[in-house]
Amino acid sequence: MTNPNKNKARILIVDDEKMNIKVLVDLLKDDYSLVLARSGEQALKFSFQNPPPDLILLDVIMPEMAGYEVIKQLKENDLTKEIPVIFVTALSSIEDEELGLKLGAVDYITKPFSPPIVKMRIRNHLRFVHQHKLLDKLAYLDALTEIPNRRRFDEVFQKEFARATRNGTPLSIGMVDVDFFKQYNDHYGHAMGDRTLQAIAGALENALKRPGDMVARYGGEEFVLILPETNGDAEQVSERARCAVLALNIPHIYSTVSKCVSVSIGIITFYPTKILSSAPSAASVMEQADRNLYIAKQNGRNRVVATVMGD
Ligand SMILES: [Mg+2]
């Protein structure tokens, strides 16, 4: 059975007065999936549900916990801080409105309100949220392979590098390059080249099993692996990734190292705790991964070269 509410935006309506809730429910129930809360405590509870509401209509004046306190708590938490909040209130002084907006509300609707205007404002805010989410997603995806892109990699790498340094945990970075890809493109054409890159991206992604592991497209025919907290198994994981690409069995008669499309991988594991004198920079970790890739190419391609930094 299909759920008619499945694709509807979820709106959390918070008001301590039944009548106020009823007015908003009548106005919005046909277009949205509604969640109702009668107090600030309930509102917070429902905001942390999964999936979270897409928008919150929040009454300012409520006994026990006022709307201002609810929004403060929502904005302090990473899980809820992005949910747009519209204050709905009988208060109408400029100061109240200013305070509401200062606390992070996206809009302020005063009662008694005009139903069509409320409807339109809600629709506009939801449209903005939708577009924002879409842009966010697109900005971090590689358009061809639909895996994380270079930009996403840079962000995750900086974060994981800082985390490894802070916690003293190992971090492995692998550079992956498709062997004889120029020859592949020249002979099979760019459309086939693109399809092959898509297949390789999928194979690499499937080869990484642990949560936190990531493969991104670095550019051209280069991919990059991030494996946080690897304990001596970075080489094994890379080997699995290399074999996964071979197992695609994509013919490449212009490769001199294999009958099928293959990759070379250079991987570096960085142990922050083992470094005594000068800690390496994020850039030097990347350089070392690149150097290992170069050695893998020099040694005949279709292989993994793994080293450890800080030994
Ligand atoms: Mg009230």
Boltz pocket constraint, residues with backbone or C-beta under 6 A from the ligand:
constraints:
  - pocket:
      binder: B
      contacts: [[A, 15], [A, 16], [A, 17], [A, 59], [A, 60], [A, 61], [A, 62]]
      max_distance: 6.0
